[in-house]
């Protein structure tokens, strides 16, 4: 159902006030205060017998784990709802009692990710995830999903929030993150009959907001959002199946006067489960390619959202993930890369990347090359982003068509509508940084601002991205 609309902000818009900009900047800094990927990279399936990640390190390089045949690939996602019998941490978390918010959010006038945060709510978010990755993969990736427990308001109960954390960048947090994931999966397995072996990725959805969106610093023990590869796998289904990792998400990212949907973050973390790397500087936490990729900070883009039913207008982020960068797509699905001889002139038409997976590959010699794409924002030219909203849950499922008559054929692909510009983008890739003699620690491929592994060529020659 359509009912939410976003338009491009102008200078008089509330979204452009200094307070709004400061709030967005604080969230960006806070979001990167805990690593998104926890644990060693592995090529094994997350679930025994399941599909392995699409990408893994092989012979020191990030490559397809299994050969891409051109046929659609299916990944099955299992969502588990987890809350707490006790919240002994009190005001140090954003959940007052350790439980999911099951209040009537529509009656309260909440526009973004309104409660009740029940099973239907998380099913809607996984539907949004399915739509995004169908778009981002040009139909190559099919996501199927389910959420347990299957009773709508039920959850699996851990003992106490105080058993986990505090959250920092050190080994203690990694141990706590592992313990939480292990406890949650074990509790779900001991409580219910879950066919774990039918799935490829486990997503834990916990009560409360997350550590990264605590802008006021008043709930420091909220659980962080991350993707994890476990040191020791979790045996389930009587030991017949093992779980060796997955992702952890909050029920909401709205807190401290800031409204955010979990759509963008969920799409980003799922990318990690399939082997994609962060493209921001993981050492300084500054952008590497900025909002131009969902594996940097594109999923944090915000805008004003207008609820046509209630008339409410709110500033919100995370409502739509943006396109993947062409390097990530090149690794995942390289079937439509067009190789260009740099010694000859090139004449051709490059369609918007949202509509066609055509990308130009220009070798530069050695281990460097350009990837060139056409990134357009307003595909149907109406200066408006219509959002498809689930009738019952209010969850934003993705962009929508501008009309119901079939006239608009591209509005549902406007995931990049909120980008600050459009046109031909040239990406410089340096494999000597990513894999070779200039390789940084922990595959932090954009941690050296003087020599990035993947960067956007800025037309004015001034490298503003990641420059504080």
KADATA-V852866 format. One record per residue. SS is DSSP state (helix for helix, strand for strand, loop for the rest). Layout:
# KADATA-V852866
ss=(SS:SS)
This chain:
# KADATA-V852866
ss=(loop:strand:strand:strand:strand:strand:strand:loop:loop:loop:loop:loop:loop:helix:helix:helix:loop:helix:helix:helix:helix:helix:helix:helix:helix:helix:helix:helix:helix:helix:helix:loop:loop:loop:loop:loop:strand:strand:loop:loop:loop:loop:loop:loop:loop:loop:strand:loop:loop:loop:loop:loop:loop:loop:strand:strand:strand:strand:loop:loop:strand:strand:strand:strand:loop:loop:loop:loop:loop:loop:loop:loop:strand:strand:strand:strand:strand:strand:strand:strand:strand:strand:strand:strand:strand:strand:loop:loop:loop:helix:helix:helix:loop:loop:loop:loop:loop:loop:loop:loop:loop:loop:loop:loop:loop:loop:loop:loop:loop:loop:loop:loop:loop:loop:loop:loop:loop:loop:helix:helix:helix:helix:helix:helix:helix:helix:helix:helix:helix:helix:helix:helix:helix:helix:helix:helix:loop:loop:loop:loop:strand:strand:strand:strand:strand:strand:strand:strand:loop:loop:loop:loop:loop:loop:loop:strand:strand:strand:strand:strand:helix:helix:helix:loop:loop:loop:loop:loop:loop:loop:helix:helix:helix:helix:helix:helix:helix:helix:helix:helix:helix:helix:helix:helix:helix:helix:helix:helix:helix:helix:helix:loop:loop:loop:loop:helix:helix:helix:loop:loop:strand:strand:strand:strand:strand:strand:loop:loop:loop:loop:helix:helix:helix:loop:loop:loop:loop:loop:loop:loop:loop:loop:loop:loop:loop:strand:strand:strand:strand:strand:strand:strand:strand:strand:strand:strand:helix:helix:helix:loop:strand:strand:strand:strand:strand:strand:strand:strand:strand:strand:loop:loop:loop:loop:strand:loop:loop:strand:strand:strand:loop:loop:helix:helix:helix:helix:helix:helix:helix:helix:helix:helix:helix:loop:loop:loop:loop:loop:loop:loop:loop:loop:loop:loop:loop:loop:loop:loop:loop:helix:helix:helix:loop:loop:loop:loop:loop:helix:helix:helix:loop:strand:strand:strand:strand:strand:strand:loop:loop:loop:loop:loop:strand:strand:strand:strand:strand:loop:loop:loop:loop:loop:loop:loop:loop:helix:helix:helix:helix:helix:helix:helix:loop:loop:loop:loop:strand:strand:strand:strand:loop:loop:loop:loop:loop:loop:loop:loop:loop:loop:loop:strand:loop:loop:loop:loop:loop:loop:strand:strand:strand:strand:strand:strand:strand:loop:loop:strand:strand:strand:strand:strand:strand:strand:strand:loop:loop:loop:loop:loop:loop:loop:loop:strand:strand:strand:strand:strand:strand:loop:loop:loop:loop:loop:loop:strand:strand:strand:strand:loop:loop:loop:loop:loop:loop:loop:loop:loop:loop:loop:helix:helix:helix:loop:loop:loop:loop:loop:loop:loop:loop:loop:strand:strand:strand:strand:strand:strand:strand:strand:helix:helix:helix:helix:loop:loop:loop:loop:loop:loop:helix:helix:helix:loop:loop:loop:loop:loop:loop:loop:loop:loop:loop:strand:strand:strand:loop:loop:loop:loop:loop:loop:loop:loop:loop:loop:loop:loop)
